[in-house]
Amino acid sequence: MQGFINSFLKIIKYPVALSCAFFTFPLLQALIRLISETFNMHLGVYFLLPIIGTVALWNLIPGLAGASFTIFAHESTHMLAAVLTGHKPVGMKIEQDKGGSFSYLGKGNWLITMAPYFLPTFPFIWMLVGLFFGTQNGQFEPWYIITYGFWVGFHISANFTQIHSEQTDFKKAGWLFTTLFIPGANLFVIGYLWCFALKGWAGLSLWHQYISPACREFFKQLLTQIQQMIG
């Protein structure tokens, strides 16, 4: 199974990257429209403020990027992607202010390499925890959304700290692939994070209602422009 998954991911690697690059602009349009049309004070106070506060503290307190927990979160996301693609974890090494490493049995794939730069592991774990709590009118209690906002803020801060020219994971995956993949993949994920804060698990389908028309319209406009150029 591991070999099949790795082969499949190898085949779709650049089609996925090109799709992310191609649809980055409509995804951005859809995200802006989603936030502007669904924003309310509940989200603003209990979701956005914790995100902003976490990001601000991250930039004010030195050393957080190299903290053991930040490194653990990064390596844990590698591990999650490895497990999901049929690989067996065998070890994790974490060194304060130096970085970490994660080892597994198998050949590996680009999803394992790139997972920490778009996959929100800790927000996702907290989303799963939310299955044990009820909602009122489709919304979680404020304390739950505040904690969720903290984890999303942590994901954003830790994610962008790791995106730099010396990142060995980017060299391993390939700079062309990394450049094409990361922006669109993150926009795609952020939409889901927002929709979950809005309506819980039931809200995830809402993001598709914004993505689909935005991408279709973008594609139609592109075709029209190409036809005009040819004609």
C-alpha positions as CSV (number, residue, x, y, z in Angstrom):
1,M,0.0,0.0,0.0
2,Q,2.8,2.4,0.9
3,G,4.4,1.9,-2.5
4,F,1.1,2.5,-4.3
5,I,0.5,5.7,-2.4
6,N,4.0,7.0,-3.0
7,S,3.7,6.2,-6.8
8,F,0.4,7.9,-7.0
9,L,1.6,11.0,-5.2
10,K,4.6,11.1,-7.5
11,I,2.3,11.1,-10.5
12,I,0.1,13.9,-9.3
13,K,2.9,16.0,-7.7
14,Y,3.1,18.6,-10.5
15,P,-0.5,18.5,-11.6
16,V,-1.4,19.3,-8.0
17,A,1.2,22.1,-7.9
18,L,0.1,23.6,-11.2
19,S,-3.6,23.4,-10.0
20,C,-2.7,25.3,-6.8
21,A,-0.8,27.9,-8.8
22,F,-3.5,28.3,-11.4
23,F,-6.3,28.7,-8.9
24,T,-4.4,30.9,-6.4
25,F,-6.1,34.1,-7.6
26,P,-9.7,32.8,-7.6
27,L,-9.1,31.1,-4.2
28,L,-7.9,34.4,-2.8
29,Q,-11.0,36.1,-4.3
30,A,-13.3,33.4,-2.8
31,L,-11.6,33.7,0.6
32,I,-12.0,37.5,0.7
33,R,-15.7,37.2,-0.3
34,L,-16.3,34.4,2.3
35,I,-14.8,36.5,5.1
36,S,-16.6,39.7,4.1
37,E,-20.0,38.0,3.8
38,T,-19.9,35.8,6.9
39,F,-18.0,38.0,9.3
40,N,-19.8,38.7,12.6
41,M,-18.9,39.9,16.1
42,H,-18.9,36.4,17.4
43,L,-16.1,35.4,15.0
44,G,-14.3,38.8,15.4
45,V,-14.1,38.6,19.2
46,Y,-13.7,34.9,19.8
47,F,-11.8,33.7,16.7
48,L,-9.9,36.6,15.1
49,L,-8.7,38.3,18.3
50,P,-7.0,35.2,19.6
51,I,-5.4,34.7,16.2
52,I,-4.1,38.3,16.1
53,G,-3.0,38.1,19.7
54,T,-1.1,34.9,19.2
55,V,0.6,36.2,16.0
56,A,1.5,39.4,17.8
57,L,3.0,37.6,20.8
58,W,4.9,35.3,18.5
59,N,6.7,38.3,17.0
60,L,7.2,40.1,20.4
61,I,8.6,37.1,22.3
62,P,12.0,36.1,21.1
63,G,12.9,32.4,20.6
64,L,9.4,31.0,20.0
65,A,10.4,29.8,16.5
66,G,13.1,27.7,18.0
67,A,11.1,26.5,21.0
68,S,10.9,22.8,21.6
69,F,7.1,22.8,21.3
70,T,7.2,24.6,17.9
71,I,9.8,22.1,16.6
72,F,7.6,19.2,18.0
73,A,4.6,20.6,16.2
74,H,6.5,20.8,12.9
75,E,7.9,17.2,13.2
76,S,4.5,15.9,14.4
77,T,3.0,17.2,11.1
78,H,5.6,15.3,9.2
79,M,4.7,12.2,11.2
80,L,1.0,12.6,10.6
81,A,1.5,12.8,6.9
82,A,3.8,9.8,7.1
83,V,1.3,7.7,8.9
84,L,-1.5,8.7,6.6
85,T,0.5,7.6,3.6
86,G,1.4,4.2,5.1
87,H,4.8,4.9,6.6
88,K,5.9,3.6,10.0
89,P,7.5,6.3,12.3
90,V,10.7,5.1,14.0
91,G,12.0,8.3,15.7
92,M,11.9,12.0,16.4
93,K,14.7,14.2,17.5
94,I,14.1,17.7,18.9
95,E,16.8,20.2,19.8
96,Q,15.9,23.6,21.3
97,D,16.9,26.4,19.0
98,K,18.5,24.0,16.6
99,G,15.7,22.2,14.9
100,G,14.5,18.6,14.7
101,S,14.2,15.6,12.6
102,F,11.7,12.8,12.0
103,S,12.6,9.4,10.7
104,Y,10.3,6.7,9.2
105,L,10.5,3.4,7.3
106,G,9.9,3.8,3.6
107,K,10.8,5.9,0.6
108,G,8.7,8.9,1.6
109,N,6.9,11.4,-0.6
110,W,6.4,15.1,-1.2
111,L,3.3,15.2,1.1
112,I,5.4,14.1,4.1
113,T,8.0,16.7,3.2
114,M,5.6,19.6,2.7
115,A,2.9,18.8,5.3
116,P,4.1,21.3,8.0
117,Y,3.8,24.2,5.6
118,F,0.0,23.9,5.0
119,L,-1.5,21.2,7.1
120,P,-2.9,22.6,10.4
121,T,-2.2,19.6,12.7
122,F,-3.1,21.2,16.1
123,P,-6.2,23.1,14.8
124,F,-7.3,19.8,13.3
125,I,-6.8,17.9,16.5
126,W,-8.9,20.6,18.3
127,M,-11.6,20.3,15.6
128,L,-11.8,16.6,16.4
129,V,-12.1,17.4,20.1
130,G,-15.1,19.5,19.0
131,L,-17.0,16.4,18.1
132,F,-17.5,15.8,21.8
133,F,-19.1,19.2,22.4
134,G,-22.5,20.3,21.2
135,T,-23.2,23.5,19.4
136,Q,-26.0,26.0,19.8
137,N,-27.5,27.3,16.5
138,G,-24.5,25.8,14.7
139,Q,-21.9,27.6,16.9
140,F,-19.5,26.4,19.5
141,E,-19.2,27.9,23.0
142,P,-16.9,31.0,23.1
143,W,-14.2,29.2,25.2
144,Y,-14.0,26.5,22.5
145,I,-13.7,29.1,19.6
146,I,-11.1,31.1,21.6
147,T,-8.9,28.0,22.0
148,Y,-9.4,27.2,18.4
149,G,-8.3,30.7,17.4
150,F,-5.2,30.3,19.5
151,W,-4.3,27.1,17.7
152,V,-4.9,28.6,14.3
153,G,-2.8,31.6,15.3
154,F,0.0,29.2,16.4
155,H,-0.3,27.3,13.1
156,I,0.0,30.6,11.1
157,S,2.9,31.8,13.1
158,A,4.9,28.6,13.2
159,N,4.1,28.0,9.5
160,F,5.4,31.3,8.2
161,T,8.4,31.1,10.5
162,Q,9.5,28.0,8.7
163,I,9.1,29.4,5.2
164,H,12.5,30.7,4.2
165,S,15.2,30.2,1.5
166,E,17.3,27.9,3.7
167,Q,14.5,25.5,4.4
168,T,15.8,22.0,3.6
169,D,12.3,20.6,3.1
170,F,11.9,23.0,0.2
171,K,15.1,21.9,-1.4
172,K,14.0,18.3,-1.0
173,A,10.6,18.8,-2.6
174,G,12.0,21.2,-5.3
175,W,11.9,24.9,-5.4
176,L,9.6,25.0,-8.4
177,F,7.1,22.7,-6.8
178,T,7.3,24.6,-3.5
179,T,6.7,28.0,-5.2
180,L,3.7,26.7,-7.1
181,F,2.2,24.7,-4.3
182,I,2.4,26.6,-1.1
183,P,0.3,29.8,-1.7
184,G,-2.8,28.0,-3.2
185,A,-2.6,25.1,-0.7
186,N,-2.6,27.5,2.3
187,L,-5.5,29.6,0.9
188,F,-7.5,26.4,0.4
189,V,-6.9,25.3,4.0
190,I,-7.6,28.8,5.5
191,G,-11.0,28.7,4.0
192,Y,-11.9,25.5,5.8
193,L,-10.5,26.9,9.1
194,W,-12.7,29.9,8.8
195,C,-15.8,27.9,7.9
196,F,-15.3,25.6,10.9
197,A,-15.1,28.6,13.2
198,L,-18.3,29.8,11.6
199,K,-20.5,26.7,11.7
200,G,-18.4,23.8,13.0
201,W,-18.1,20.6,10.9
202,A,-21.4,21.4,9.1
203,G,-19.8,24.6,7.8
204,L,-17.0,23.0,5.9
205,S,-19.2,22.5,2.8
206,L,-19.8,26.3,2.8
207,W,-16.2,26.8,1.5
208,H,-17.0,24.8,-1.6
209,Q,-19.9,27.1,-2.3
210,Y,-17.5,29.9,-2.6
211,I,-14.6,28.1,-4.3
212,S,-16.6,26.5,-7.2
213,P,-18.1,29.7,-8.7
214,A,-14.9,31.7,-8.2
215,C,-12.8,29.0,-10.0
216,R,-15.4,28.5,-12.8
217,E,-15.6,32.3,-13.4
218,F,-11.8,32.6,-13.5
219,F,-11.5,29.8,-16.0
220,K,-14.2,31.2,-18.2
221,Q,-12.6,34.6,-18.2
222,L,-9.3,33.1,-19.1
223,L,-10.8,31.2,-22.0
224,T,-12.5,34.3,-23.2
225,Q,-9.2,36.2,-23.1
226,I,-7.4,33.4,-25.0
227,Q,-10.1,33.3,-27.7
228,Q,-9.9,37.1,-28.1
229,M,-6.1,36.9,-28.5
230,I,-6.4,34.1,-31.0
231,G,-9.2,35.8,-32.9
